[in-house]
Amino acid sequence: MAKRQGTGIMIFVLSIGGFFLYAYLLMLSEWSPVVLQLSILMIVGGILGVISWLGYQMATTSKSPPSFIEDDN
């Protein structure tokens, strides 16, 4: 249990540090336009990736036979 808690604390601290690093790069550095462009690229790529995965799943999944629920009456 202690290893799991340590991992959780590490993830928590690193995510907060990552936020502050991102905020610094976005607001205070000369890399701001590049950081903004890459952020938007990753967001759009992620959304389109999920949509393409859904389309792939719909195209490749075989149709299952309908299931009928029988009443006890």
C-alpha positions in Angstrom: 0.0 0.0 0.0 2.9 2.4 0.7 4.3 2.0 -2.8 0.9 2.8 -4.3 0.6 5.9 -2.1 4.1 7.0 -3.1 3.2 6.6 -6.7 0.1 8.6 -6.2 1.9 11.4 -4.5 4.5 11.4 -7.3 1.9 11.7 -10.0 0.1 14.5 -8.0 3.3 16.5 -7.6 4.5 16.0 -11.2 1.1 17.0 -12.6 1.1 20.2 -10.6 4.7 20.9 -11.7 3.8 20.2 -15.3 1.0 22.7 -15.1 3.3 25.4 -13.8 5.9 24.6 -16.5 3.1 24.8 -19.1 1.8 28.1 -17.7 5.4 29.5 -17.7 6.0 28.4 -21.3 2.6 29.7 -22.4 2.7 33.1 -20.6 6.2 34.2 -19.9 8.6 32.7 -22.5 9.4 33.5 -26.1 8.2 29.9 -27.0 4.5 30.9 -26.4 3.3 30.7 -30.0 5.0 27.3 -30.5 3.5 26.0 -27.2 0.1 27.2 -28.1 0.2 25.7 -31.6 1.4 22.3 -30.3 -1.3 22.3 -27.6 -4.0 22.9 -30.2 -2.5 20.3 -32.5 -2.5 17.7 -29.7 -6.1 18.5 -28.7 -7.4 18.3 -32.3 -5.3 15.2 -32.9 -6.7 13.5 -29.8 -10.3 14.3 -30.7 -9.9 13.2 -34.3 -8.1 10.1 -33.1 -11.0 9.1 -30.8 -13.5 9.8 -33.7 -11.4 7.6 -36.1 -11.2 4.8 -33.5 -15.0 4.9 -33.2 -15.4 4.7 -36.9 -12.9 1.8 -37.1 -14.8 0.0 -34.4 -18.1 0.5 -36.2 -16.7 -0.7 -39.5 -14.9 -3.8 -38.2 -17.3 -5.1 -35.5 -19.6 -7.9 -36.7 -23.3 -7.5 -36.2 -24.4 -9.6 -33.3 -27.7 -11.4 -33.5 -30.6 -9.7 -31.6 -31.1 -10.9 -28.1 -34.6 -11.7 -27.0 -35.6 -11.5 -23.3 -38.2 -14.1 -22.5 -40.9 -13.3 -20.0 -41.7 -15.9 -17.3 -45.5 -15.3 -17.9 
